[in-house]
C-alpha cells in the first residue's frame, strides 16, 4: 500500500511538472515586467517634470546656465573643477534602474527546480 501511494504521488508530480513550470516562468516574467514598468513610469514622470520646468523662462535659464555655461550680460562665470577628477565631462546621464526583481532563497530554489535563468 505505501509503495502504491508513493508511485501515484510520483506519477502525479511528473504529470503536473510541465504545467507548473510554465506557470512559474510566466509568474516570474510578469513580476520582472511589472518592476520594469514601474521603473519606466517613474522615469517618465521625471521627464514630464523636466519638460514642464523647461516650459518656464526660469527653467530655460537654469539649463542655459548649468549646461551651456551661459551668463547674463555683465555677469562672469567661474567653473571650479576637481583637478584629480578628469572624467567630470565624460559622465553619462543617470538612467533609472528598471526590471530588477528581488531574489529570495525560495525564488532561487524554484528557479533551479523549474530551470528559470
Phi, psi and omega in degrees: 000311179298325179295320179297317179296318180295317179297317179297319179295318179295316179296321178296314179297318180296322181283332181271345184303313181301318179293318179295324180295314179297315180299316181295316179299318180294322178296317178295318180295320178297316179297319179295316181292324177294320177295320178295318179298317180299316178296319179292324177293321177296317178296320178298318178298317178299317180294322177296320177297320178295319179297315179299321179294321181287349177279354179257152177299324179295321179294318179296318179296317179300315180293319179297322180286312187282320185272315186263350179072022181283152178226160176283163180299129180093354178263157174241139180253136177237133179249121179256121182239150175282120183294339181275340183258098182274351186262018182302319183277346184261007183285131178284157177295148180289138179241136181298139179283121183234155174075021181259122177244130180295132177261134176249175177303317183292321177297317179298318180295313180293325175300319179293318182294317185264000175072033179269134181264000000 
